[in-house]
């Protein structure tokens, strides 16, 4: 896109009319920032997609109901340290009370507040700590607060993840800003309303709930639903977008402007999705798995995901081991329909399997590829015209340490 510009150190608060804050409420024993707030000067149209895990956390249930009901949003609060998942009726009441308290502090209706949580599962929300976070965040709200908010929602992340861009639509400047978190329990399957990874997006485009929802659903399929760190889906996965319309740029269905906006939104979502994989718990490599020329998209998808989630493949990548046997084994058990005797596999641009057998490439010739911090494994089925890709990471000793020590 030729008229697009990334904003240096961009975030949700780079969007005109939005403020954000990140503060320490006391959810984390470390004393690190653990509570974030996003606030728009005016009510926003909005959309959301959420985890498909049956043990969806109370905030997910709360926000999903808002999306189904429609209306407006004006604020979102996010705590880090407690997931408020598997907390039953009391957990849902706590989510509702959180919105009520935020509404009072912001002098808006609680119906205009979304709630999100990340952290330990099975712990009830300590409401005095949450209220402390709300009060501190309201006092700290700023149009420079986006990076602090991104930092406050981190759990095992090593760096905050935020971005923003601007583009021209109908002669008006439109801004899209976003923040995300997630380093472990990352293999989202985000769905329309019917790790945790959290993503909040803000824009000043003028666009209604229905169009935002359709764009968010489609773009999630080509961003967050294409990543995996450890193959585990969270109870709390949430992606929400708020549009306050301050730019005056109207986005209508079926127009070139809608296509332009959706493409820019996808770039923002993909930017953050890649950074999540790159910051995966203990990860040292980002590996793209491509399956091409498959019979169906489903075949390509399950084959790519099998390789991307294989522990044997992931540990080989960490060890700089070009063990392509693990790749073909994963393809073979994936359930995908393909002819093994037609299959080629490449590490980078170098063939390791041709027509289902050893391509004869010396392992020494592959070392530079697998030692790189990013590389691609391409699997060509020569059996159709469908394809699929996934961003994955390796698994290191540090991943085991992080997750063995998580509760203690």
HELIX and SHEET records of a PDB file:
HELIX    1   1 UNK A   12  UNK A   14  5                                   3    
HELIX    2   2 UNK A   58  UNK A   69  1                                  12    
HELIX    3   3 UNK A   88  UNK A  106  1                                  19    
HELIX    4   4 UNK A  110  UNK A  112  5                                   3    
HELIX    5   5 UNK A  127  UNK A  140  1                                  14    
HELIX    6   6 UNK A  146  UNK A  152  1                                   7    
HELIX    7   7 UNK A  209  UNK A  221  1                                  13    
HELIX    8   8 UNK A  224  UNK A  226  5                                   3    
HELIX    9   9 UNK A  256  UNK A  278  1                                  23    
HELIX   10  10 UNK A  297  UNK A  309  1                                  13    
HELIX   11  11 UNK A  311  UNK A  318  1                                   8    
HELIX   12  12 UNK A  324  UNK A  333  1                                  10    
HELIX   13  13 UNK A  340  UNK A  342  5                                   3    
HELIX   14  14 UNK A  363  UNK A  366  5                                   4    
HELIX   15  15 UNK A  367  UNK A  371  1                                   5    
HELIX   16  16 UNK A  397  UNK A  404  1                                   8    
SHEET    1   A 7 UNK A   4  UNK A   6  0                                        
SHEET    2   A 7 UNK A 161  UNK A 169 -1                                        
SHEET    3   A 7 UNK A 172  UNK A 181 -1                                        
SHEET    4   A 7 UNK A 198  UNK A 203 -1                                        
SHEET    5   A 7 UNK A 238  UNK A 243  1                                        
SHEET    6   A 7 UNK A  35  UNK A  51 -1                                        
SHEET    7   A 7 UNK A  18  UNK A  23 -1                                        
SHEET    1   B 8 UNK A   4  UNK A   6  0                                        
SHEET    2   B 8 UNK A 161  UNK A 169 -1                                        
SHEET    3   B 8 UNK A 172  UNK A 181 -1                                        
SHEET    4   B 8 UNK A 198  UNK A 203 -1                                        
SHEET    5   B 8 UNK A 238  UNK A 243  1                                        
SHEET    6   B 8 UNK A  35  UNK A  51 -1                                        
SHEET    7   B 8 UNK A  73  UNK A  82 -1                                        
SHEET    8   B 8 UNK A 113  UNK A 120  1                                        
SHEET    1   C 7 UNK A   4  UNK A   6  0                                        
SHEET    2   C 7 UNK A 161  UNK A 169 -1                                        
SHEET    3   C 7 UNK A 172  UNK A 181 -1                                        
SHEET    4   C 7 UNK A 198  UNK A 203 -1                                        
SHEET    5   C 7 UNK A 238  UNK A 243  1                                        
SHEET    6   C 7 UNK A  35  UNK A  51 -1                                        
SHEET    7   C 7 UNK A 190  UNK A 191 -1                                        
SHEET    1   D 6 UNK A 357  UNK A 358  0                                        
SHEET    2   D 6 UNK A 350  UNK A 354 -1                                        
SHEET    3   D 6 UNK A 344  UNK A 347 -1                                        
SHEET    4   D 6 UNK A 374  UNK A 380 -1                                        
SHEET    5   D 6 UNK A 286  UNK A 294  1                                        
SHEET    6   D 6 UNK A 386  UNK A 393 -1                                        
END                                                                             
